[in-house]
Structures are given as C-alpha cells and as structure tokens.
Amino acid sequence: MNEEQKQALLEYEELKLQEKQIKSRLDELKPFILEVVPEATKVNATEGFFERKKRDNWTFGPDIQAHEQSLKDEKAAAIAKGEATNNPTYYIEYRQVKPKQDLSEE
C-alpha cells in the first residue's frame, strides 16, 4: 500500500468517526427540533430551513404477514437451488475497534 492509499484510509477512518459523533448528536437534538418546528411550517435557518415531514410506517395484518413470509421462503429456496441471480453491490464498512481492557489493572 502506498502513502496516498494509507492517507485515504486514515482520512476515511477519521470521517467515519466524526460521522458517528454527528449522528449521535443529531439523534439527541431531534426531539427538541420536532417540538420547535410545527407541522406544515418552514422554520428558517442560516443556510436553509427546517420542515417537519411525516413518513408513513405501515403495519399489516396476519394474512399479509404470512404472504410476506411465504415470499421470503420462496426467495430463499430459489437462492438455494441456484435459480436466483446475485448482483453484488460493493461498499466500505468501517468498524471502530474498542481497546481491550487490561485485566491486570483489576
């Protein structure tokens, strides 16, 4: 691995760690922001605006859930029989390694 590649990995790692911190903070702020922004209203910000949106989250009855499970089972069978085509999508996963605790300190 050359120096440019190493630097790219280090930068990616740093950005992923920042992303984790930012997401955590956004999750903390979300309830407060939802209280401040009324429905069907835009609240101006420095470089844009906040707008409260609604995303539907449907729950289906037992009959439809049974059909969904049946379809999942059929898909699994088709994969097992080699009747399905796999078109993989590649992505990067970064996991922060937690430092191991030194047991001698206890």
KEDREN-396710 format. One record per atom (N, C-alpha, C): atom name; chain; x, y, z; residue in one letter. Coordinates in nm, 4 decimals, m for minus. Layout:
 atome chaine        x        y        z residu
    CA      A        X        Y        Z      a
...
# end
This chain:
 atome chaine        x        y        z residu
     N      A   0.0844  m0.1166   0.0000      m
    CA      A   0.0000   0.0000   0.0000      m
     C      A   0.0899   0.1242   0.0000      m
     N      A   0.0607   0.2140  m0.0912      n
    CA      A   0.1440   0.3342  m0.0984      n
     C      A   0.0946   0.4413  m0.0005      n
     N      A   0.1696   0.5506   0.0104      e
    CA      A   0.1390   0.6563   0.1088      e
     C      A   0.0039   0.7224   0.0812      e
     N      A  m0.0270   0.7441  m0.0456      e
    CA      A  m0.1554   0.8064  m0.0810      e
     C      A  m0.2723   0.7181  m0.0370      e
     N      A  m0.2591   0.5883  m0.0562      q
    CA      A  m0.3640   0.4949  m0.0154      q
     C      A  m0.3790   0.4921   0.1371      q
     N      A  m0.2654   0.4931   0.2076      k
    CA      A  m0.2696   0.4962   0.3548      k
     C      A  m0.3392   0.6219   0.4034      k
     N      A  m0.3063   0.7352   0.3416      q
    CA      A  m0.3680   0.8617   0.3810      q
     C      A  m0.5189   0.8611   0.3551      q
     N      A  m0.5573   0.7991   0.2444      a
    CA      A  m0.7007   0.7891   0.2128      a
     C      A  m0.7727   0.7057   0.3188      a
     N      A  m0.7103   0.5950   0.3606      l
    CA      A  m0.7708   0.5123   0.4648      l
     C      A  m0.7814   0.5883   0.5972      l
     N      A  m0.6773   0.6601   0.6326      l
    CA      A  m0.6791   0.7365   0.7575      l
     C      A  m0.7853   0.8470   0.7536      l
     N      A  m0.7958   0.9142   0.6405      e
    CA      A  m0.8971   1.0191   0.6280      e
     C      A  m1.0376   0.9597   0.6348      e
     N      A  m1.0573   0.8467   0.5685      y
    CA      A  m1.1873   0.7787   0.5703      y
     C      A  m1.2238   0.7412   0.7136      y
     N      A  m1.1259   0.6857   0.7850      e
    CA      A  m1.1486   0.6468   0.9241      e
     C      A  m1.1895   0.7690   1.0079      e
     N      A  m1.1164   0.8772   0.9927      e
    CA      A  m1.1448   0.9988   1.0689      e
     C      A  m1.2859   1.0505   1.0387      e
     N      A  m1.3226   1.0506   0.9118      l
    CA      A  m1.4549   1.0976   0.8732      l
     C      A  m1.5652   1.0061   0.9264      l
     N      A  m1.5425   0.8757   0.9253      k
    CA      A  m1.6422   0.7819   0.9788      k
     C      A  m1.6613   0.8028   1.1284      k
     N      A  m1.5524   0.8288   1.2007      l
    CA      A  m1.5636   0.8546   1.3441      l
     C      A  m1.6403   0.9846   1.3689      l
     N      A  m1.6135   1.0866   1.2885      q
    CA      A  m1.6871   1.2120   1.3012      q
     C      A  m1.8348   1.1909   1.2686      q
     N      A  m1.8611   1.1098   1.1663      e
    CA      A  m1.9982   1.0807   1.1258      e
     C      A  m2.0744   1.0161   1.2421      e
     N      A  m2.0099   0.9253   1.3117      k
    CA      A  m2.0724   0.8572   1.4257      k
     C      A  m2.1084   0.9579   1.5351      k
     N      A  m2.0167   1.0500   1.5643      q
    CA      A  m2.0414   1.1522   1.6659      q
     C      A  m2.1542   1.2463   1.6220      q
     N      A  m2.1521   1.2845   1.4971      i
    CA      A  m2.2542   1.3749   1.4448      i
     C      A  m2.3910   1.3084   1.4495      i
     N      A  m2.3987   1.1829   1.4073      k
    CA      A  m2.5272   1.1118   1.4086      k
     C      A  m2.5813   1.1006   1.5500      k
     N      A  m2.4936   1.0728   1.6450      s
    CA      A  m2.5358   1.0640   1.7840      s
     C      A  m2.5946   1.1964   1.8325      s
     N      A  m2.5275   1.3047   1.7987      r
    CA      A  m2.5751   1.4370   1.8406      r
     C      A  m2.7061   1.4731   1.7712      r
     N      A  m2.7182   1.4398   1.6432      l
    CA      A  m2.8428   1.4654   1.5712      l
     C      A  m2.9590   1.3897   1.6350      l
     N      A  m2.9344   1.2648   1.6754      d
    CA      A  m3.0379   1.1855   1.7428      d
     C      A  m3.0806   1.2506   1.8743      d
     N      A  m2.9844   1.3108   1.9453      e
    CA      A  m3.0166   1.3798   2.0701      e
     C      A  m3.1002   1.5053   2.0445      e
     N      A  m3.0689   1.5778   1.9380      l
    CA      A  m3.1374   1.7032   1.9082      l
     C      A  m3.2759   1.6845   1.8455      l
     N      A  m3.2986   1.5721   1.7808      k
    CA      A  m3.4212   1.5504   1.7040      k
     C      A  m3.5486   1.5771   1.7847      k
     N      A  m3.5633   1.5251   1.9080      p
    CA      A  m3.6883   1.5519   1.9803      p
     C      A  m3.7118   1.7014   2.0053      p
     N      A  m3.6063   1.7756   2.0332      f
    CA      A  m3.6197   1.9191   2.0568      f
     C      A  m3.6611   1.9920   1.9295      f
     N      A  m3.6010   1.9533   1.8179      i
    CA      A  m3.6320   2.0171   1.6901      i
     C      A  m3.7765   1.9874   1.6507      i
     N      A  m3.8223   1.8635   1.6754      l
    CA      A  m3.9610   1.8297   1.6430      l
     C      A  m4.0595   1.9141   1.7234      l
     N      A  m4.0218   1.9507   1.8453      e
    CA      A  m4.1078   2.0372   1.9266      e
     C      A  m4.1131   2.1797   1.8718      e
     N      A  m4.0031   2.2262   1.8162      v
    CA      A  m3.9914   2.3650   1.7714      v
     C      A  m4.0529   2.3876   1.6340      v
     N      A  m4.0499   2.2858   1.5492      v
    CA      A  m4.0959   2.3018   1.4108      v
     C      A  m4.2376   2.2453   1.3984      v
     N      A  m4.3382   2.3346   1.3852      p
    CA      A  m4.4756   2.2871   1.3714      p
     C      A  m4.4990   2.2218   1.2347      p
     N      A  m4.6028   2.1394   1.2278      e
    CA      A  m4.6358   2.0746   1.1009      e
     C      A  m4.6756   2.1793   0.9974      e
     N      A  m4.6430   2.1513   0.8741      a
    CA      A  m4.6786   2.2363   0.7590      a
     C      A  m4.6228   2.3778   0.7715      a
     N      A  m4.5095   2.3911   0.8386      t
    CA      A  m4.4453   2.5219   0.8533      t
     C      A  m4.2962   2.5066   0.8278      t
     N      A  m4.2377   2.6083   0.7679      k
    CA      A  m4.0932   2.6104   0.7479      k
     C      A  m4.0322   2.7066   0.8485      k
     N      A  m3.9253   2.6632   0.9135      v
    CA      A  m3.8531   2.7481   1.0074      v
     C      A  m3.7169   2.7776   0.9461      v
     N      A  m3.6902   2.9042   0.9220      n
    CA      A  m3.5658   2.9429   0.8562      n
     C      A  m3.4454   2.9185   0.9459      n
     N      A  m3.3356   2.8824   0.8817      a
    CA      A  m3.2066   2.8634   0.9478      a
     C      A  m3.1044   2.9476   0.8725      a
     N      A  m2.9801   2.9359   0.9087      t
    CA      A  m2.8760   3.0181   0.8480      t
     C      A  m2.8631   2.9963   0.6976      t
     N      A  m2.8569   2.8706   0.6557      e
    CA      A  m2.8352   2.8413   0.5141      e
     C      A  m2.9462   2.7586   0.4518      e
     N      A  m3.0605   2.7568   0.5152      g
    CA      A  m3.1713   2.6772   0.4639      g
     C      A  m3.2911   2.6912   0.5552      g
     N      A  m3.3669   2.5845   0.5678      f
    CA      A  m3.4839   2.5872   0.6544      f
     C      A  m3.5129   2.4467   0.7061      f
     N      A  m3.5887   2.4416   0.8148      f
    CA      A  m3.6358   2.3154   0.8704      f
     C      A  m3.7820   2.3004   0.8324      f
     N      A  m3.8189   2.1784   0.7969      e
    CA      A  m3.9576   2.1495   0.7648      e
     C      A  m3.9906   2.0127   0.8229      e
     N      A  m4.0970   2.0071   0.8997      r
    CA      A  m4.1376   1.8804   0.9614      r
     C      A  m4.2057   1.7944   0.8560      r
     N      A  m4.1585   1.6721   0.8423      k
    CA      A  m4.2130   1.5785   0.7438      k
     C      A  m4.2667   1.4553   0.8157      k
     N      A  m4.3515   1.3832   0.7468      k
    CA      A  m4.4080   1.2610   0.8020      k
     C      A  m4.3771   1.1459   0.7068      k
     N      A  m4.3288   1.0366   0.7629      r
    CA      A  m4.3041   0.9157   0.6850      r
     C      A  m4.4017   0.8093   0.7357      r
     N      A  m4.4831   0.7571   0.6455      d
    CA      A  m4.5780   0.6531   0.6840      d
     C      A  m4.5040   0.5258   0.7231      d
     N      A  m4.5560   0.4575   0.8220      n
    CA      A  m4.4976   0.3333   0.8710      n
     C      A  m4.6124   0.2339   0.8886      n
     N      A  m4.6342   0.1537   0.7874      w
    CA      A  m4.7495   0.0645   0.7840      w
     C      A  m4.7250  m0.0641   0.8611      w
     N      A  m4.8294  m0.1101   0.9278      t
    CA      A  m4.8290  m0.2411   0.9918      t
     C      A  m4.9425  m0.3201   0.9291      t
     N      A  m4.9124  m0.4422   0.8864      f
    CA      A  m5.0109  m0.5226   0.8157      f
     C      A  m5.0621  m0.6364   0.9034      f
     N      A  m5.1793  m0.6839   0.8680      g
    CA      A  m5.2424  m0.7920   0.9426      g
     C      A  m5.1746  m0.9260   0.9185      g
     N      A  m5.2183  m1.0272   0.9936      p
    CA      A  m5.1557  m1.1603   0.9871      p
     C      A  m5.1565  m1.2240   0.8486      p
     N      A  m5.2635  m1.2027   0.7695      d
    CA      A  m5.2697  m1.2645   0.6361      d
     C      A  m5.1585  m1.2120   0.5454      d
     N      A  m5.1397  m1.0820   0.5436      i
    CA      A  m5.0354  m1.0229   0.4592      i
     C      A  m4.8975  m1.0606   0.5124      i
     N      A  m4.8815  m1.0627   0.6455      q
    CA      A  m4.7541  m1.1036   0.7038      q
     C      A  m4.7206  m1.2475   0.6650      q
     N      A  m4.8217  m1.3334   0.6589      a
    CA      A  m4.7999  m1.4727   0.6173      a
     C      A  m4.7556  m1.4782   0.4715      a
     N      A  m4.8161  m1.3948   0.3854      h
    CA      A  m4.7755  m1.3892   0.2442      h
     C      A  m4.6310  m1.3407   0.2325      h
     N      A  m4.5959  m1.2403   0.3125      e
    CA      A  m4.4577  m1.1904   0.3102      e
     C      A  m4.3599  m1.2999   0.3498      e
     N      A  m4.3938  m1.3758   0.4538      q
    CA      A  m4.3056  m1.4832   0.4988      q
     C      A  m4.2953  m1.5917   0.3929      q
     N      A  m4.4057  m1.6217   0.3289      s
    CA      A  m4.4067  m1.7215   0.2225      s
     C      A  m4.3155  m1.6780   0.1074      s
     N      A  m4.3223  m1.5510   0.0717      l
    CA      A  m4.2379  m1.4987  m0.0357      l
     C      A  m4.0906  m1.5039   0.0042      l
     N      A  m4.0592  m1.4698   0.1303      k
    CA      A  m3.9210  m1.4801   0.1779      k
     C      A  m3.8717  m1.6245   0.1683      k
     N      A  m3.9573  m1.7181   0.2049      d
    CA      A  m3.9201  m1.8600   0.1978      d
     C      A  m3.8965  m1.9039   0.0536      d
     N      A  m3.9818  m1.8564  m0.0385      e
    CA      A  m3.9654  m1.8894  m0.1801      e
     C      A  m3.8346  m1.8322  m0.2345      e
     N      A  m3.8016  m1.7098  m0.1931      k
    CA      A  m3.6762  m1.6487  m0.2374      k
     C      A  m3.5565  m1.7274  m0.1854      k
     N      A  m3.5617  m1.7678  m0.0593      a
    CA      A  m3.4522  m1.8458  m0.0015      a
     C      A  m3.4366  m1.9784  m0.0748      a
     N      A  m3.5471  m2.0406  m0.1105      a
    CA      A  m3.5424  m2.1673  m0.1841      a
     C      A  m3.4818  m2.1462  m0.3232      a
     N      A  m3.5187  m2.0374  m0.3898      a
    CA      A  m3.4644  m2.0093  m0.5232      a
     C      A  m3.3139  m1.9855  m0.5161      a
     N      A  m3.2683  m1.9184  m0.4094      i
    CA      A  m3.1246  m1.8976  m0.3917      i
     C      A  m3.0550  m2.0313  m0.3709      i
     N      A  m3.1124  m2.1148  m0.2857      a
    CA      A  m3.0527  m2.2451  m0.2553      a
     C      A  m3.0458  m2.3350  m0.3788      a
     N      A  m3.1449  m2.3248  m0.4667      k
    CA      A  m3.1497  m2.4076  m0.5876      k
     C      A  m3.0658  m2.3493  m0.7011      k
     N      A  m3.0126  m2.2301  m0.6817      g
    CA      A  m2.9350  m2.1668  m0.7874      g
     C      A  m3.0208  m2.1046  m0.8951      g
     N      A  m3.1467  m2.0776  m0.8644      e
    CA      A  m3.2384  m2.0197  m0.9628      e
     C      A  m3.2396  m1.8666  m0.9575      e
     N      A  m3.1729  m1.8092  m0.8590      a
    CA      A  m3.1687  m1.6627  m0.8445      a
     C      A  m3.0320  m1.6120  m0.8893      a
     N      A  m3.0283  m1.4896  m0.9363      t
    CA      A  m2.9041  m1.4276  m0.9806      t
     C      A  m2.8585  m1.3277  m0.8755      t
     N      A  m2.7315  m1.3356  m0.8383      n
    CA      A  m2.6750  m1.2426  m0.7412      n
     C      A  m2.5979  m1.1343  m0.8160      n
     N      A  m2.6354  m1.0101  m0.7904      n
    CA      A  m2.5647  m0.8948  m0.8463      n
     C      A  m2.5118  m0.8139  m0.7285      n
     N      A  m2.3946  m0.8504  m0.6754      p
    CA      A  m2.3466  m0.7847  m0.5532      p
     C      A  m2.3166  m0.6368  m0.5735      p
     N      A  m2.3369  m0.5632  m0.4672      t
    CA      A  m2.3016  m0.4220  m0.4604      t
     C      A  m2.1888  m0.4106  m0.3593      t
     N      A  m2.0819  m0.3456  m0.3962      y
    CA      A  m1.9674  m0.3337  m0.3071      y
     C      A  m1.9744  m0.2028  m0.2300      y
     N      A  m1.9366  m0.2083  m0.1058      y
    CA      A  m1.9364  m0.0911  m0.0202      y
     C      A  m1.8248  m0.1047   0.0811      y
     N      A  m1.7976   0.0020   0.1496      i
    CA      A  m1.6927   0.0036   0.2513      i
     C      A  m1.7586   0.0026   0.3883      i
     N      A  m1.7112  m0.0841   0.4737      e
    CA      A  m1.7578  m0.0862   0.6115      e
     C      A  m1.6393  m0.0540   0.7008      e
     N      A  m1.6607   0.0367   0.7916      y
    CA      A  m1.5563   0.0708   0.8878      y
     C      A  m1.6107   0.0438   1.0267      y
     N      A  m1.5335  m0.0271   1.1074      r
    CA      A  m1.5711  m0.0544   1.2452      r
     C      A  m1.4604  m0.0067   1.3370      r
     N      A  m1.5001   0.0672   1.4357      q
    CA      A  m1.4028   0.1138   1.5334      q
     C      A  m1.3752  m0.0004   1.6308      q
     N      A  m1.2489  m0.0277   1.6530      v
    CA      A  m1.2088  m0.1334   1.7446      v
     C      A  m1.1963  m0.0729   1.8828      v
     N      A  m1.2679  m0.1325   1.9773      k
    CA      A  m1.2596  m0.0834   2.1139      k
     C      A  m1.1336  m0.1384   2.1790      k
     N      A  m1.0629  m0.0544   2.2516      p
    CA      A  m0.9396  m0.1030   2.3156      p
     C      A  m0.9721  m0.2114   2.4170      p
     N      A  m0.8849  m0.3122   2.4209      k
    CA      A  m0.9043  m0.4223   2.5161      k
     C      A  m0.8660  m0.3742   2.6558      k
     N      A  m0.9446  m0.4160   2.7518      q
    CA      A  m0.9187  m0.3766   2.8884      q
     C      A  m0.8063  m0.4636   2.9429      q
     N      A  m0.7131  m0.4014   3.0096      d
    CA      A  m0.6021  m0.4743   3.0700      d
     C      A  m0.6517  m0.5375   3.1988      d
     N      A  m0.6600  m0.6701   3.2012      l
    CA      A  m0.7129  m0.7408   3.3174      l
     C      A  m0.6210  m0.7310   3.4383      l
     N      A  m0.4947  m0.6994   3.4169      s
    CA      A  m0.4000  m0.6900   3.5285      s
     C      A  m0.4271  m0.5669   3.6150      s
     N      A  m0.5055  m0.4705   3.5622      e
    CA      A  m0.5345  m0.3489   3.6364      e
     C      A  m0.6419  m0.3699   3.7437      e
     N      A  m0.7132  m0.4809   3.7366      e
    CA      A  m0.8224  m0.5026   3.8321      e
     C      A  m0.7724  m0.5547   3.9636      e
# end
